[in-house]
Amino acid sequence: MADDIVIVDYGLANLRSVQKAFETIDVPAVISSDPSRIASADKIVLPGVGAFRDAIARLHESGLAGTIRTQLDGGVPFLGICLGYQLLFDRSHEDGVYDGLGIFPGEVVAFAPQPGLKIPHMGWNTLDLTRPECPLFAGLPPEPSFYFVHSYYPNITDSRLVAATADYPTPFPAVVWKSNIFATQFHPEKSQANGLRLLQNFAELR
């Protein structure tokens, strides 16, 4: 029997694109905003596009923040994507200072303006797999490319959490991993074969 994968709907993501990516690899995934539904999930995906402030407010108002924390503490496999990745940290400095879920230590900060550097960082970028043993990387090439769209990134205080970095123009954390918790700054659902392989690896976690 396939695991029950639930994509968290808090009103700020192209949820259908994530669901379609799972469908492409024949993995069923449901979209839900119901805390009780997420509390019963075998695996959780938290995507996100938009403003950190609005996202964290909606997670708290809906009761989803507490449910997600409980599931993470219980060892349920979790995948955060883009904004869903940034929400895991202590706080963000996007248009103010806002507390995040506090799962990982660190601050979400903006890329520093530099001559010739386009912000947001948008397009394909290669990963340096600093922890190649991460289960999400199984079957990927040594320097896989993924699709990014973001202006902020987490400044992580515990480098042991970082599973991969990307350069823009200096290295920033692109993947974090601790136990059952995985998160990517890039969009696997927009990253063609490499992204589908990563989602397949997540679906196959035991």
BELJOQUI-V485897 format. One record per residue. N is the residue number from 1. RES is the residue in one letter. PSI is psi in degrees with one decimal (NA if undefined). OMEGA is omega in whole degrees, 0 to 359 (* if undefined). D_LAST is the distance of its C-alpha to the last C-alpha in Angstrom with 2 decimals. Layout:
N/RES/PSI/OMEGA/D_LAST ; N/RES/PSI/OMEGA/D_LAST
This chain:
1/M/133.2/182/12.73 ; 2/A/148.1/175/11.28 ; 3/D/150.9/178/9.47 ; 4/D/102.7/180/12.39 ; 5/I/125.7/180/12.77 ; 6/V/127.2/175/15.94 ; 7/I/121.6/186/18.17 ; 8/V/125.9/178/20.44 ; 9/D/108.0/175/24.11 ; 10/Y/17.9/172/26.53 ; 11/G/4.4/184/29.20 ; 12/L/68.7/176/28.78 ; 13/A/156.3/170/26.76 ; 14/N/78.9/187/26.93 ; 15/L/-35.4/183/24.07 ; 16/R/-34.2/180/24.97 ; 17/S/-35.7/177/24.51 ; 18/V/-44.0/179/20.86 ; 19/Q/-40.9/179/20.41 ; 20/K/-35.7/177/22.40 ; 21/A/-42.7/176/20.29 ; 22/F/-40.3/179/17.23 ; 23/E/-35.2/180/19.73 ; 24/T/-32.1/179/20.84 ; 25/I/18.3/176/17.57 ; 26/D/38.2/176/17.59 ; 27/V/115.4/178/14.85 ; 28/P/137.5/176/16.39 ; 29/A/133.8/181/16.50 ; 30/V/152.7/177/19.11 ; 31/I/130.3/181/21.40 ; 32/S/145.7/173/22.47 ; 33/S/7.4/185/24.68 ; 34/D/114.8/181/24.40 ; 35/P/-36.5/181/23.01 ; 36/S/-32.8/178/22.32 ; 37/R/-40.9/180/20.28 ; 38/I/-31.6/179/18.17 ; 39/A/-20.9/181/17.96 ; 40/S/1.2/185/16.29 ; 41/A/148.8/173/13.71 ; 42/D/-31.4/178/9.95 ; 43/K/149.8/183/10.07 ; 44/I/137.2/173/13.42 ; 45/V/127.5/178/15.50 ; 46/L/94.6/176/18.83 ; 47/P/-172.2/176/21.25 ; 48/G/137.8/173/24.89 ; 49/V/129.8/179/28.30 ; 50/G/-156.2/187/31.42 ; 51/A/135.6/179/32.79 ; 52/F/-46.4/183/30.87 ; 53/R/-48.5/181/33.48 ; 54/D/-39.8/183/33.10 ; 55/A/-48.2/183/29.31 ; 56/I/-33.9/177/29.04 ; 57/A/-44.2/181/31.92 ; 58/R/-37.2/178/30.29 ; 59/L/-40.5/179/27.02 ; 60/H/-44.5/182/29.17 ; 61/E/-34.4/184/31.62 ; 62/S/-10.6/185/29.06 ; 63/G/1.3/183/27.18 ; 64/L/-30.9/182/23.99 ; 65/A/-47.9/180/24.08 ; 66/G/-39.6/179/23.80 ; 67/T/-44.1/180/21.05 ; 68/I/-45.3/179/18.91 ; 69/R/-43.9/180/19.70 ; 70/T/-42.8/180/18.82 ; 71/Q/-41.0/178/15.36 ; 72/L/-44.5/179/14.79 ; 73/D/-29.2/181/16.27 ; 74/G/-0.2/176/14.03 ; 75/G/10.7/179/10.83 ; 76/V/130.0/177/9.87 ; 77/P/134.5/187/8.52 ; 78/F/138.0/175/11.96 ; 79/L/116.4/173/13.90 ; 80/G/140.6/183/17.67 ; 81/I/126.3/175/20.09 ; 82/C/-111.8/178/23.72 ; 83/L/-34.4/176/25.37 ; 84/G/-23.1/173/22.04 ; 85/Y/-49.1/183/21.42 ; 86/Q/-31.9/181/24.90 ; 87/L/-18.0/182/24.67 ; 88/L/-14.9/188/22.25 ; 89/F/174.3/187/25.15 ; 90/D/-45.5/182/28.11 ; 91/R/164.6/178/30.64 ; 92/S/149.3/177/31.94 ; 93/H/27.9/179/35.45 ; 94/E/110.7/179/35.50 ; 95/D/45.4/184/38.88 ; 96/G/-170.3/177/39.13 ; 97/V/123.4/185/36.85 ; 98/Y/135.0/179/34.10 ; 99/D/140.3/175/31.49 ; 100/G/-158.3/182/27.83 ; 101/L/-17.2/176/24.87 ; 102/G/25.6/177/25.18 ; 103/I/-39.9/180/21.51 ; 104/F/145.0/176/22.50 ; 105/P/134.2/178/26.04 ; 106/G/165.5/182/28.10 ; 107/E/133.7/177/30.56 ; 108/V/120.5/187/30.32 ; 109/V/163.2/181/33.53 ; 110/A/150.4/169/35.43 ; 111/F/135.5/178/36.02 ; 112/A/131.1/178/39.48 ; 113/P/134.8/177/42.08 ; 114/Q/150.0/179/43.31 ; 115/P/128.0/178/45.84 ; 116/G/-2.9/181/44.30 ; 117/L/118.2/180/40.85 ; 118/K/131.4/177/39.85 ; 119/I/124.6/13/38.04 ; 120/P/157.4/169/35.68 ; 121/H/113.8/186/33.66 ; 122/M/123.4/177/33.05 ; 123/G/-167.5/184/31.87 ; 124/W/140.6/177/29.87 ; 125/N/148.0/182/29.09 ; 126/T/141.9/177/27.57 ; 127/L/145.5/166/24.85 ; 128/D/110.6/184/25.24 ; 129/L/92.3/183/21.82 ; 130/T/-22.6/174/22.60 ; 131/R/77.6/186/19.16 ; 132/P/-13.7/178/18.22 ; 133/E/-6.1/179/15.24 ; 134/C/129.5/183/13.42 ; 135/P/-27.1/179/10.26 ; 136/L/-18.9/186/12.09 ; 137/F/-0.9/182/14.97 ; 138/A/129.3/177/13.82 ; 139/G/-1.4/178/16.70 ; 140/L/155.2/174/18.90 ; 141/P/164.8/184/22.48 ; 142/P/-32.4/179/23.60 ; 143/E/73.4/185/25.30 ; 144/P/150.4/177/23.67 ; 145/S/143.3/179/25.61 ; 146/F/165.3/185/24.52 ; 147/Y/125.4/182/26.68 ; 148/F/147.2/167/27.76 ; 149/V/101.7/181/30.04 ; 150/H/153.5/176/30.77 ; 151/S/-11.7/182/33.64 ; 152/Y/158.3/178/31.81 ; 153/Y/157.9/180/29.12 ; 154/P/131.4/171/27.80 ; 155/N/101.5/192/29.78 ; 156/I/131.6/183/27.19 ; 157/T/-16.9/179/28.62 ; 158/D/99.5/185/25.76 ; 159/S/-16.9/180/25.33 ; 160/R/-18.4/179/22.34 ; 161/L/-21.7/188/20.25 ; 162/V/121.9/179/21.33 ; 163/A/-22.1/178/19.05 ; 164/A/150.0/175/21.66 ; 165/T/163.3/170/25.20 ; 166/A/160.9/182/27.66 ; 167/D/130.1/172/31.45 ; 168/Y/81.8/342/33.76 ; 169/P/-10.2/177/36.07 ; 170/T/163.7/184/34.56 ; 171/P/138.6/172/30.88 ; 172/F/155.9/182/28.84 ; 173/P/121.5/181/25.16 ; 174/A/-24.7/177/23.31 ; 175/V/134.2/171/19.66 ; 176/V/153.0/182/18.48 ; 177/W/128.2/171/15.30 ; 178/K/111.9/178/14.81 ; 179/S/-114.3/183/11.71 ; 180/N/-0.3/187/9.73 ; 181/I/122.8/179/12.80 ; 182/F/146.6/176/13.70 ; 183/A/145.1/183/17.06 ; 184/T/138.3/174/19.49 ; 185/Q/-30.2/180/23.25 ; 186/F/174.4/180/23.51 ; 187/H/100.1/178/22.79 ; 188/P/-31.0/181/20.12 ; 189/E/-12.7/178/21.46 ; 190/K/9.0/190/24.84 ; 191/S/25.4/172/23.86 ; 192/Q/-137.0/189/24.10 ; 193/A/-41.7/180/22.19 ; 194/N/-40.9/179/20.56 ; 195/G/-41.1/179/19.45 ; 196/L/-38.0/178/18.06 ; 197/R/-41.6/178/16.11 ; 198/L/-43.2/178/14.66 ; 199/L/-37.4/176/13.75 ; 200/Q/-43.1/178/12.24 ; 201/N/-40.7/177/10.02 ; 202/F/-44.8/182/9.05 ; 203/A/-28.8/184/8.63 ; 204/E/0.7/178/6.36 ; 205/L/140.6/177/3.78 ; 206/R/NA/*/0.00
